[in-house]
Amino acid sequence: MKLSIRRLAAVGTALTAAMVLMAPTASAVEPGQRFRYGDLDCLATSDMNKNGGLSCTGTMNVTWRAKVKCKLGFTYYGTWQNNAEGGTKDSKSESKCAFSVEDVIIDPIA
């Protein structure tokens, strides 16, 4: 019984790693631009307080967050999200960039 549980755990870990490795790479985009990441349609955002974020719609079992780069080069991260059940999820950073948000990219968990 213990051997079966270990094998199942190993198979589950291998499948999760394979899904992350097979996921497409994404390019950083400026706020207001859209991009596709696998089955997700994502929109890079920036609010009046210069906080960057991502809003992704679709169904894909991957845990992700927004990776926000400010004009001065500082990098901030949004909250972790997962679209396994579909719908729209938002990941917003508390970057408060000094000048503006330079670009935003999706950061999947590896």
Secondary structure as UniProt FT lines:
FT   HELIX           2..22
FT   TURN            31..32
FT   STRAND          34..37
FT   TURN            38..39
FT   STRAND          40..46
FT   TURN            48..49
FT   STRAND          52..57
FT   STRAND          60..70
FT   TURN            71..72
FT   STRAND          75..77
FT   STRAND          81..83
FT   TURN            84..85
FT   STRAND          88..92
FT   STRAND          101..108
//
